[in-house]
């Protein structure tokens, strides 16, 4: 089985400038990934640097996985 690691990042902004991502935002992203990604992802990790939130995902769909809107 081939495994693909995908990484996405979003500059979401922050009230105190570009310094942090608020914990409730991280929690919301994690909840969304848990709810909508469970059938697609083998594993994931959510991190942030400054006001950029990032999701690193491990899946078996390959590097050309088509985009899918869920909301």
N, CA, C and O atoms as a printed pandas DataFrame, in Angstrom:
     atom_number atom_name residue_name chain_id  residue_number  x_coord  y_coord  z_coord
0              1         N          UNK        A               1    0.841   -1.168    0.000
1              2        CA          UNK        A               1    0.000    0.000    0.000
2              3         C          UNK        A               1    0.896    1.244    0.000
3              4         O          UNK        A               1    1.823    1.354    0.802
4              5         N          UNK        A               2    0.608    2.164   -0.898
5              6        CA          UNK        A               2    1.337    3.427   -0.925
6              7         C          UNK        A               2    0.707    4.394    0.064
7              8         O          UNK        A               2   -0.514    4.446    0.216
8              9         N          UNK        A               3    1.549    5.146    0.723
9             10        CA          UNK        A               3    1.093    6.142    1.705
10            11         C          UNK        A               3    1.524    7.518    1.222
11            12         O          UNK        A               3    2.642    7.700    0.740
12            13         N          UNK        A               4    0.633    8.471    1.357
13            14        CA          UNK        A               4    0.915    9.856    0.965
14            15         C          UNK        A               4    0.848   10.744    2.195
15            16         O          UNK        A               4   -0.044   10.595    3.030
16            17         N          UNK        A               5    1.787   11.659    2.303
17            18        CA          UNK        A               5    1.758   12.674    3.354
18            19         C          UNK        A               5    1.432   14.000    2.679
19            20         O          UNK        A               5    2.160   14.450    1.794
20            21         N          UNK        A               6    0.341   14.617    3.098
21            22        CA          UNK        A               6   -0.070   15.920    2.567
22            23         C          UNK        A               6   -0.012   16.946    3.689
23            24         O          UNK        A               6   -0.264   16.636    4.854
24            25         N          UNK        A               7    0.322   18.157    3.317
25            26        CA          UNK        A               7    0.438   19.225    4.311
26            27         C          UNK        A               7   -0.249   20.464    3.746
27            28         O          UNK        A               7    0.068   20.914    2.645
28            29         N          UNK        A               8   -1.185   21.005    4.504
29            30        CA          UNK        A               8   -1.838   22.242    4.088
30            31         C          UNK        A               8   -1.662   23.279    5.184
31            32         O          UNK        A               8   -1.541   22.940    6.361
32            33         N          UNK        A               9   -1.648   24.529    4.793
33            34        CA          UNK        A               9   -1.490   25.626    5.751
34            35         C          UNK        A               9   -2.418   26.750    5.353
35            36         O          UNK        A               9   -2.683   26.972    4.172
36            37         N          UNK        A              10   -2.909   27.456    6.357
37            38        CA          UNK        A              10   -3.766   28.610    6.112
38            39         C          UNK        A              10   -3.328   29.744    7.028
39            40         O          UNK        A              10   -3.176   29.561    8.235
40            41         N          UNK        A              11   -3.131   30.902    6.445
41            42        CA          UNK        A              11   -2.836   32.118    7.222
42            43         C          UNK        A              11   -4.179   32.674    7.648
43            44         O          UNK        A              11   -4.852   33.355    6.875
44            45         N          UNK        A              12   -4.571   32.381    8.885
45            46        CA          UNK        A              12   -5.928   32.718    9.319
46            47         C          UNK        A              12   -6.031   34.064   10.025
47            48         O          UNK        A              12   -7.134   34.525   10.320
48            49         N          UNK        A              13   -4.909   34.690   10.297
49            50        CA          UNK        A              13   -4.952   35.966   11.001
50            51         C          UNK        A              13   -5.203   35.773   12.483
51            52         O          UNK        A              13   -5.572   34.687   12.930
52            53         N          UNK        A              14   -5.000   36.834   13.234
53            54        CA          UNK        A              14   -5.158   36.749   14.676
54            55         C          UNK        A              14   -5.380   38.152   15.218
55            56         O          UNK        A              14   -4.882   39.123   14.649
56            57         N          UNK        A              15   -6.116   38.266   16.302
57            58        CA          UNK        A              15   -6.388   39.589   16.872
58            59         C          UNK        A              15   -5.138   40.331   17.315
59            60         O          UNK        A              15   -5.038   41.533   17.071
60            61         N          UNK        A              16   -4.172   39.665   17.961
61            62        CA          UNK        A              16   -2.979   40.423   18.355
62            63         C          UNK        A              16   -1.918   40.509   17.258
63            64         O          UNK        A              16   -0.732   40.648   17.557
64            65         N          UNK        A              17   -2.325   40.428   16.014
65            66        CA          UNK        A              17   -1.351   40.485   14.919
66            67         C          UNK        A              17   -1.032   39.101   14.414
67            68         O          UNK        A              17   -1.909   38.239   14.353
68            69         N          UNK        A              18    0.205   38.884   14.056
69            70        CA          UNK        A              18    0.607   37.600   13.467
70            71         C          UNK        A              18    1.328   36.717   14.471
71            72         O          UNK        A              18    2.267   36.010   14.105
72            73         N          UNK        A              19    0.910   36.744   15.720
73            74        CA          UNK        A              19    1.699   36.098   16.756
74            75         C          UNK        A              19    1.226   34.712   17.185
75            76         O          UNK        A              19    2.039   33.912   17.646
76            77         N          UNK        A              20   -0.056   34.406   17.048
77            78        CA          UNK        A              20   -0.541   33.137   17.592
78            79         C          UNK        A              20   -1.869   32.749   16.955
79            80         O          UNK        A              20   -2.528   33.558   16.302
80            81         N          UNK        A              21   -2.242   31.500   17.159
81            82        CA          UNK        A              21   -3.573   31.011   16.809
82            83         C          UNK        A              21   -4.256   30.693   18.132
83            84         O          UNK        A              21   -3.695   29.976   18.960
84            85         N          UNK        A              22   -5.455   31.214   18.338
85            86        CA          UNK        A              22   -6.161   30.981   19.587
86            87         C          UNK        A              22   -6.554   29.512   19.724
87            88         O          UNK        A              22   -6.929   28.872   18.742
88            89         N          UNK        A              23   -6.468   28.983   20.934
89            90        CA          UNK        A              23   -6.785   27.580   21.215
90            91         C          UNK        A              23   -8.178   27.185   20.723
91            92         O          UNK        A              23   -8.316   26.097   20.165
92            93         N          UNK        A              24   -9.216   28.003   20.898
93            94        CA          UNK        A              24  -10.535   27.609   20.377
94            95         C          UNK        A              24  -10.540   27.385   18.861
95            96         O          UNK        A              24  -11.297   26.551   18.365
96            97         N          UNK        A              25   -9.711   28.115   18.128
97            98        CA          UNK        A              25   -9.616   27.925   16.678
98            99         C          UNK        A              25   -8.953   26.583   16.379
99           100         O          UNK        A              25   -9.424   25.836   15.521
100          101         N          UNK        A              26   -7.875   26.276   17.074
101          102        CA          UNK        A              26   -7.202   24.983   16.901
102          103         C          UNK        A              26   -8.172   23.846   17.232
103          104         O          UNK        A              26   -8.228   22.849   16.511
104          105         N          UNK        A              27   -8.926   23.992   18.307
105          106        CA          UNK        A              27   -9.898   22.973   18.706
106          107         C          UNK        A              27  -10.981   22.792   17.636
107          108         O          UNK        A              27  -11.399   21.667   17.359
108          109         N          UNK        A              28  -11.430   23.888   17.042
109          110        CA          UNK        A              28  -12.453   23.827   15.995
110          111         C          UNK        A              28  -11.927   23.103   14.756
111          112         O          UNK        A              28  -12.626   22.276   14.171
112          113         N          UNK        A              29  -10.705   23.413   14.365
113          114        CA          UNK        A              29  -10.090   22.739   13.215
114          115         C          UNK        A              29   -9.947   21.246   13.508
115          116         O          UNK        A              29  -10.260   20.413   12.658
116          117         N          UNK        A              30   -9.481   20.913   14.691
117          118        CA          UNK        A              30   -9.324   19.506   15.050
118          119         C          UNK        A              30  -10.664   18.779   15.032
119          120         O          UNK        A              30  -10.747   17.653   14.542
120          121         N          UNK        A              31  -11.710   19.406   15.560
121          122        CA          UNK        A              31  -13.039   18.801   15.535
122          123         C          UNK        A              31  -13.535   18.566   14.117
123          124         O          UNK        A              31  -14.142   17.536   13.824
124          125         N          UNK        A              32  -13.273   19.526   13.243
125          126        CA          UNK        A              32  -13.697   19.401   11.850
126          127         C          UNK        A              32  -12.959   18.255   11.160
127          128         O          UNK        A              32  -13.566   17.457   10.446
128          129         N          UNK        A              33  -11.654   18.182   11.379
129          130        CA          UNK        A              33  -10.864   17.111   10.763
130          131         C          UNK        A              33  -11.320   15.754   11.298
131          132         O          UNK        A              33  -11.450   14.802   10.528
132          133         N          UNK        A              34  -11.560   15.655   12.586
133          134        CA          UNK        A              34  -12.032   14.385   13.163
134          135         C          UNK        A              34  -13.367   13.970   12.552
135          136         O          UNK        A              34  -13.560   12.804   12.208
136          137         N          UNK        A              35  -14.281   14.918   12.418
137          138        CA          UNK        A              35  -15.618   14.611   11.913
138          139         C          UNK        A              35  -15.630   14.300   10.418
139          140         O          UNK        A              35  -16.277   13.345    9.990
140          141         N          UNK        A              36  -14.924   15.093    9.627
141          142        CA          UNK        A              36  -15.004   14.971    8.173
142          143         C          UNK        A              36  -13.858   14.181    7.541
143          144         O          UNK        A              36  -13.959   13.775    6.384
144          145         N          UNK        A              37  -12.797   13.964    8.264
145          146        CA          UNK        A              37  -11.639   13.287    7.686
146          147         C          UNK        A              37  -11.466   11.845    8.102
147          148         O          UNK        A              37  -10.552   11.171    7.625
148          149         N          UNK        A              38  -12.321   11.357    8.977
149          150        CA          UNK        A              38  -12.111   10.010    9.519
150          151         C          UNK        A              38  -12.130    8.924    8.449
151          152         O          UNK        A              38  -11.439    7.916    8.594
152          153         N          UNK        A              39  -12.896    9.101    7.390
153          154        CA          UNK        A              39  -12.945    8.075    6.342
154          155         C          UNK        A              39  -11.795    8.220    5.345
155          156         O          UNK        A              39  -11.526    7.293    4.581
156          157         N          UNK        A              40  -11.111    9.370    5.339
157          158        CA          UNK        A              40  -10.040    9.628    4.379
158          159         C          UNK        A              40   -8.646    9.477    4.967
159          160         O          UNK        A              40   -7.726    9.026    4.285
160          161         N          UNK        A              41   -8.487    9.852    6.231
161          162        CA          UNK        A              41   -7.156    9.976    6.813
162          163         C          UNK        A              41   -6.797    8.790    7.703
163          164         O          UNK        A              41   -7.624    8.284    8.461
164          165         N          UNK        A              42   -5.554    8.368    7.591
165          166        CA          UNK        A              42   -5.026    7.356    8.501
166          167         C          UNK        A              42   -4.547    8.004    9.786
167          168         O          UNK        A              42   -4.654    7.428   10.868
168          169         N          UNK        A              43   -4.011    9.230    9.649
169          170        CA          UNK        A              43   -3.486    9.975   10.787
170          171         C          UNK        A              43   -3.382   11.445   10.384
171          172         O          UNK        A              43   -3.374   11.772    9.197
172          173         N          UNK        A              44   -3.304   12.320   11.373
173          174        CA          UNK        A              44   -3.123   13.742   11.102
174          175         C          UNK        A              44   -2.469   14.413   12.303
175          176         O          UNK        A              44   -2.474   13.877   13.411
176          177         N          UNK        A              45   -1.913   15.583   12.066
177          178        CA          UNK        A              45   -1.311   16.382   13.127
178          179         C          UNK        A              45   -1.611   17.842   12.833
179          180         O          UNK        A              45   -1.368   18.314   11.722
180          181         N          UNK        A              46   -2.129   18.552   13.804
181          182        CA          UNK        A              46   -2.453   19.970   13.657
182          183         C          UNK        A              46   -1.423   20.773   14.433
183          184         O          UNK        A              46   -1.150   20.499   15.602
184          185         N          UNK        A              47   -0.855   21.769   13.764
185          186        CA          UNK        A              47    0.149   22.616   14.407
186          187         C          UNK        A              47   -0.079   24.058   13.962
187          188         O          UNK        A              47   -0.931   24.340   13.120
188          189         N          UNK        A              48    0.699   24.956   14.546
189          190        CA          UNK        A              48    0.617   26.351   14.119
190          191         C          UNK        A              48    1.933   27.051   14.388
191          192         O          UNK        A              48    2.653   26.736   15.336
192          193         N          UNK        A              49    2.222   28.002   13.530
193          194        CA          UNK        A              49    3.377   28.886   13.677
194          195         C          UNK        A              49    2.852   30.287   13.452
195          196         O          UNK        A              49    2.301   30.587   12.393
196          197         N          UNK        A              50    3.020   31.141   14.441
197          198        CA          UNK        A              50    2.421   32.468   14.330
198          199         C          UNK        A              50    0.927   32.316   14.127
199          200         O          UNK        A              50    0.270   31.580   14.864
200          201         N          UNK        A              51    0.377   33.015   13.122
201          202        CA          UNK        A              51   -1.058   32.904   12.867
202          203         C          UNK        A              51   -1.380   31.962   11.709
203          204         O          UNK        A              51   -2.476   32.018   11.150
204          205         N          UNK        A              52   -0.438   31.104   11.349
205          206        CA          UNK        A              52   -0.666   30.088   10.319
206          207         C          UNK        A              52   -1.027   28.772   10.994
207          208         O          UNK        A              52   -0.274   28.277   11.832
208          209         N          UNK        A              53   -2.172   28.204   10.636
209          210        CA          UNK        A              53   -2.539   26.891   11.156
210          211         C          UNK        A              53   -2.242   25.869   10.063
211          212         O          UNK        A              53   -2.459   26.133    8.881
212          213         N          UNK        A              54   -1.742   24.697   10.469
213          214        CA          UNK        A              54   -1.286   23.696    9.511
214          215         C          UNK        A              54   -1.841   22.324    9.875
215          216         O          UNK        A              54   -1.979   21.978   11.049
216          217         N          UNK        A              55   -2.154   21.558    8.843
217          218        CA          UNK        A              55   -2.613   20.188    9.036
218          219         C          UNK        A              55   -1.719   19.282    8.201
219          220         O          UNK        A              55   -1.636   19.432    6.982
220          221         N          UNK        A              56   -1.057   18.349    8.857
221          222        CA          UNK        A              56   -0.273   17.331    8.174
222          223         C          UNK        A              56   -1.096   16.051    8.232
223          224         O          UNK        A              56   -1.517   15.620    9.306
224          225         N          UNK        A              57   -1.324   15.441    7.056
225          226        CA          UNK        A              57   -2.233   14.298    6.964
226          227         C          UNK        A              57   -1.539   13.111    6.302
227          228         O          UNK        A              57   -0.754   13.281    5.369
228          229         N          UNK        A              58   -1.831   11.929    6.785
229          230        CA          UNK        A              58   -1.358   10.701    6.161
230          231         C          UNK        A              58   -2.589    9.979    5.621
231          232         O          UNK        A              58   -3.558    9.739    6.341
232          233         N          UNK        A              59   -2.523    9.634    4.312
233          234        CA          UNK        A              59   -3.657    8.964    3.673
234          235         C          UNK        A              59   -3.141    8.039    2.574
235          236         O          UNK        A              59   -1.942    7.997    2.297
236          237         N          UNK        A              60   -4.039    7.315    1.965
237          238        CA          UNK        A              60   -3.660    6.367    0.907
238          239         C          UNK        A              60   -4.292    6.738   -0.427
239          240         O          UNK        A              60   -4.406    5.889   -1.311
240          241         N          UNK        A              61   -4.698    7.977   -0.584
241          242        CA          UNK        A              61   -5.371    8.425   -1.806
242          243         C          UNK        A              61   -4.415    8.938   -2.876
243          244         O          UNK        A              61   -4.858    9.278   -3.973
244          245         N          UNK        A              62   -3.124    9.002   -2.592
245          246        CA          UNK        A              62   -2.159    9.461   -3.582
246          247         C          UNK        A              62   -2.037   10.970   -3.628
247          248         O          UNK        A              62   -2.823   11.690   -3.014
248          249         N          UNK        A              63   -1.044   11.437   -4.360
249          250        CA          UNK        A              63   -0.754   12.859   -4.431
250          251         C          UNK        A              63   -1.717   13.641   -5.298
251          252         O          UNK        A              63   -1.718   14.871   -5.245
252          253         N          UNK        A              64   -2.527   12.981   -6.086
253          254        CA          UNK        A              64   -3.468   13.675   -6.967
254          255         C          UNK        A              64   -4.901   13.527   -6.478
255          256         O          UNK        A              64   -5.835   13.471   -7.278
256          257         N          UNK        A              65   -5.069   13.464   -5.181
257          258        CA          UNK        A              65   -6.405   13.359   -4.606
258          259         C          UNK        A              65   -7.207   14.589   -5.015
259          260         O          UNK        A              65   -6.726   15.715   -4.885
260          261         N          UNK        A              66   -8.403   14.384   -5.499
261          262        CA          UNK        A              66   -9.210   15.517   -5.960
262          263         C          UNK        A              66   -9.744   16.300   -4.771
263          264         O          UNK        A              66  -10.001   15.753   -3.699
264          265         N          UNK        A              67   -9.901   17.589   -4.996
265          266        CA          UNK        A              67  -10.458   18.436   -3.940
266          267         C          UNK        A              67  -11.932   18.143   -3.789
267          268         O          UNK        A              67  -12.632   17.838   -4.754
268          269         N          UNK        A              68  -12.384   18.242   -2.555
269          270        CA          UNK        A              68  -13.773   17.952   -2.259
270          271         C          UNK        A              68  -14.274   18.983   -1.276
271          272         O          UNK        A              68  -13.690   19.154   -0.206
272          273         N          UNK        A              69  -15.325   19.658   -1.613
273          274        CA          UNK        A              69  -15.897   20.648   -0.707
274          275         C          UNK        A              69  -16.860   19.950    0.236
275          276         O          UNK        A              69  -17.734   19.199   -0.198
276          277         N          UNK        A              70  -16.695   20.202    1.536
277          278        CA          UNK        A              70  -17.572   19.572    2.509
278          279         C          UNK        A              70  -18.441   20.591    3.235
279          280         O          UNK        A              70  -19.176   20.241    4.159
280          281         N          UNK        A              71  -18.357   21.820    2.828
281          282        CA          UNK        A              71  -19.157   22.764    3.594
282          283         C          UNK        A              71  -19.544   23.952    2.871
283          284         O          UNK        A              71  -20.222   24.818    3.423
